[in-house]
Amino acid sequence: MIRSATALLAVLFAAEVRSETVDVKYRGPVDLKTFECRDTPRSSFIQRVCYDRPNAYLVINLRGVYYHYCEMPYPAFDALMAAPSMGQSYNARIKGSGNDGPYDCRTHRVPAY
């Protein structure tokens, strides 16, 4: 039993650590190793939110599709996470009209990874 546990621990510690990469719509693959990611079980619309604070860059999973938002300050991310309705907060404060938005990556700096 002790040998089995020791062998299992050795395998776990020797395993290669990989970061997660997601495919972001309109951008392509993004490695999430520098992001703080949170699953959002209290929202049926927003499934996961990942934020890279040094780059003010948000990657958000909306019903299985990842989207990105650029130059989004941390207080806006924090407000989204604390909102009583994350979906309503996203629609009112983050999502654009289709041509632009407060953090639209077409009009804001897109970080290089």
Steps between C-alpha positions, in 0.01 A plus 500: 500500500776744589691407184189566290444838661867590459496395134184703438653809659816456292295484181296807597808708581683387187204573272544784255312811603306639207311818478158512344444649157155604381380603155370858518254608232645765266850441643600135508690309771581675829714339770340563839814447710512867609124530557290476814210276394174445686216266416162667544244239607252769608457622141329303225638735233859559616680173562854618572688826534879536462679828566863598443546796731839631373360517144143601600376221273181300552416164345144392571311181416143573394303176456806310382664766280797707621504874420756765595496857624797736504621775732238408757598643841499273804209683669279411201601133530440509875156660450406226251598228746310665786185588303171345616436403136823444310314476168324833549824663611684363196228619260482848658868574565723283281326376186511734205227593256652294220719775359678602817492481877683634801762223481469390137830355380447653155548845651723418800850357531510121473779349711750265337554163663 
